[in-house]
């Protein structure tokens, strides 16, 4: 889908701004005619990004929004989402203001949504292995670990690069997100995937190149590891409860608790018997070992079966298309 095909759509861009004064003007200048409106969100920026854009930028598409307090990238994006929805945008694209994201890719991110193939698209810098040479090794490892954790917590097993902030969303889907519950800061990109899974929205990765310049990241890995782990665990248990016990019941609803119970029994029983035998200086009987190993193996098989079911359950029918089809059915009735 080319830019001419997108020109009739109301594609809005949201740019959260915090300490990006040296890059923001070039980012805005890079957007093509397919972009309908550009929302610059000054997240209580100490550099006064919002005021600078108002003075330096003459593009009539630009609207500057201000957060009274610093809310983080998630809070800034949510402010932009709300305004874009209120103004009648059909697609909302989020682009960082630090110059790492190519503004010309807006049409690439919007196209799968406009074709009815996805509700939400996000960038993936890991498609081209040659391009990965430009990415620091520590960042590659960190993204791999975070991606694996995100697959468990969000349920989108086919996605990678969860911290990539280049995203696009259909306005009808964004309208149904719980804005007051989504994490405001660095966990935002991952948390929104969890919320989208609860809506059963379809999410697609969009290949993009990794670009690094002289910008300095505000993200400190050592400070967010504990927070990310805690929130991933919280989202995982919430998703499992919502999707497999509250909203629906399936064979997987039985496989997980039975598998966990069997593994726990086998492990605790085996450990107890081993400690008892060790304290007496005796050899643990083969029958006792088997009585411990069998439930562990059975439990492992059930848990793997649950994971296989969960992988196959990744949403495939776009959420906003279901709304369109429902409206058509009601109209034709």
N, C-alpha and C positions, 0 to 999 in steps of 0.2 A: 504494500500500500504506500503510494508516494505522497509527497507533501501536498500536491494539488488535491488529492482525495481527502486530505485532512483539513483543508482550508475552511470548509463549511462547518466544522465542529468547534465547540467551545472548549478548547484545551487550555487549561490554566496551569501555571507553574508557581510553585511555592518555594521560596528560598529562605531558609532560616539563617539569620545573620548574627554571628557573635565572633568578634575579632577577625573579620575577613575584609577589612576596609581596602586593602591593597589589591584584592581580586574581584570584588563585587561588580565594579563597573564593567569589566571585561566579560564577566559571566552574563550580565544582562544584555550586552551588545551582541552576544553570540546566538541569541534566540531568533529563529526564522519567523516568517509570516504565518506559519501554521499555529503559532501561539496566540491565543486570544487575549489573555491577561496574565500579568506577572505580579505576584504578591511577595513583596520583600518584608519579612517579619524581623523587626529589630527586637531581639530577645534581651532587652536591657543591656545592649552592647556598650562597653566602656569607651569604645571608639566613636560612638554616635553614628553607626552605619545608616540608620534610617534617615537622619537629617542630611547626611552626606549624599545619599541617593536622591533625595528630594531636590537638592541644589544642583547636583552634577548631571542627573539623568533627565533627558527631555522626551523620552519614549512615553507616549500617551497611554500605553498599556500598563505601565507600572503603577501599582498601588502599594503604599507603605503602611504597614501595620506596626503597632508598638505593644509589647508586653510590659506591664507596669513593673513586674519583677522578673528576674531571670528564671525561666522554667525549663531550660535545657532544650535539646533539639526536638524531643517529642512534643513538648509544650508549644514550641514555636510552630511546628508543622500542624498540630491540631488547630491552632489559631488560624493558620492559613486555610486549612480544610474547611473550617466553619464558614469563613468569609466567602470562599470560592463556591461552596454549596449554596449559600444564601444569594449569591450573584447569578446563579444559574449555570455554572460550569458543568460540562458533561464528563470530562476527564481531568484529573488533577495529577500533575507530575511534580515530584519533589526533587529538587536539585540543590546540592550544597553550594555555598557561596565561596568556597575556598579555591575554586579553579581546577579541582581534580576531575570534574565531570564535564564531558563534552556536551554543550548545549544543543548541538545539532542532532543529537540522538533522541530528542523529544519525540519525534515522529515514529521512531523505531519502537519506543516503549509504549506509545499510545496505540499503535496499529493492531496488536493482538486483541486488545480490549474492544476496539471499534469493529473488528471482524467477528466479535462474539465468541472468541476462543478463550478468553481469560477475564477475570475480574480485577486482577492485580498483577503487575509485572515488576520485576526487580532485576538489578544488574548482577552479572556473574563474571568476575575477572579471571576465572579459572578455566575457561573453555580453550583458550589458545595457550598451549604449554610454552611456546616460544616467548610469548609476552610476559610470562611469569618471571622471567629473568630480571625484569625491572622491579619486581616486588621484593622487599627485604625478606630474608629467610625466616626471621622470627614472626613476621606478619603472616607468612604462608602457613607456618605451623599453628599459630594462634587461630587463624580462620578455619583450618581443618578441624581443630578440636571444637571450636564453637559451632561449626556446621553440624558435626555429629551430635552435639548436645541439642541443637535446635531441631534436628530431625525427630528426636524423641519427644521433645516438649511441644512442638507445633503440629506434628503429624504429617508434615510435608516432606516425605522421604526422598522426593525427586529433586529437591532444591539444594543449592550450595551457596557459599559466600553470604551468610545471613546478615552480616553487619554492613553490607553494601547499601548505601543510602540513596542510590539512584532508583526511584520507584515511580510507578503510575498506578492510579486506582480509578475505577468507575465511580462517579459521584453517587449513584444509587447505593452502591456498596458502602462507600465512606459514610453516607448518611446514617447507616445502621450500626456503625461502630460505637462502642461505649467510650466516648472521648474522656470521660472523667475517670476511667479505670485503666487506661493505657499508660504504661510507664513513660514518664516525661523525659528521662535522660538517656544514657547510652544504650539501655536495654530496649529502647523504643522499637527499632527495626525488628527485633526478635519477638517482642511482645505483640506487635500488630499481626504477625503471622499466626500466633496462637489465637487471637481474636477472630481472624479471618477463617481459620479452621472451624471454629465454633459456628460461624455462619455458613460453613460448607462452601466457601468461595474457592474458585479455581485460581491458582497462582502459577505463573510461568517465569522461568529464568530468561534473561536477555543477555547474550554474550556482549561483553564490552572490554576494552583495553584498560589495563592498570596505568594510571598516570600519577606521577609524583613530582612535585616541584619543590619550592622553598617553604611551603606551608608547614606549620608546626601543629601536630595533633594535640588536642587537649585530653585525649584518652590515655590514661595510665593503667596498663594491664594489671599491675600489682594491686591496684585499689579496687578493681571491679570484679576480680575473679570470684571472690566470696559472694558478692551480690548476684552475679550472673548465675552461679551454681544454685543458690537458694531459689531464685526466681524461675530457673528452668525446672527444678523439682516441683515447685508450686504449680506451674503451668501444666506439667505432665500429669500430675494427679487430678487436676481440674478437668483436663481434656478427657482423660480416661473415664472419669465419673460422668461428665456430661454426655459423651458420645456412646458409651457402652452400658450405662446403667440408668441414667435419667431420661435420655431421649430415645434410646433404642436398646434392645436386648438381642444378642446373637450368641453363637457358639463361642465366640471370642470372650464374651462376658463371663463364661464359665472357665475357659482355659487359663486365663490369667490368675484368678485367685486360687484355683486348685493347684496350678503349677507352682506358685509361690509357697503354698502351704506344704506341698510335698517336698520341695527343696529345703524349706526351713526345718521340717521334721527330720529328714535324712541327715542334714548337717548337724543339728543339735544332738540327735540320737547318737550319731557316729562319734562326735566329739566327746560326748559324755562317756561312751563305752571305752574310747581310747584312753581317756584320763583315768578311768577306773582300772583298766588293765595295766596301765603304766605304773600306777601307785602300788599295785600288787606285784609288779615285776612279771606279769603273765602275758602270754601272746593272745591277742584278740582272736576269737574263733572265726573261721571263714564264714559261717552262717551269719554271724553278727555283722561282719563287714558287708556281706551281700544285702542284709536287711537295711543297712544304712545307704549303700550305693544305689539300690534299685529305686527308691523314691526320689533320689537326687536326679537320676537319669530321666525318670518319667516326668518329673517337674520341669527339667530343662527342655524336654521335648514339647511340653505344653506351652511353655513360655515362648519358645521359638515359633510354634504354630500361631500364637497370638500376634507376635511381631509380623509374621507373614501376612496375616489377615489385615493388620493395621496398615501395612505397606500397600496392600491391594485396595484399601479403602480411601486412598487419597482422592479428594473431590475431583470430578471430571466434567460435570455439567456447570457452566458458568452461572453464578447466582443471579446476576442481573438479567440474563437471558430467561431464567425461570419466571422472573417478574413480568417480562414482556409477553411470554407465552401465556401466563395466567390471565393477563389483561385481555389478550386476544380471545381467549376462550370465553371470558365473561362477556366480551363485546359481541361475539358471534352467537351466544346462547339465546 
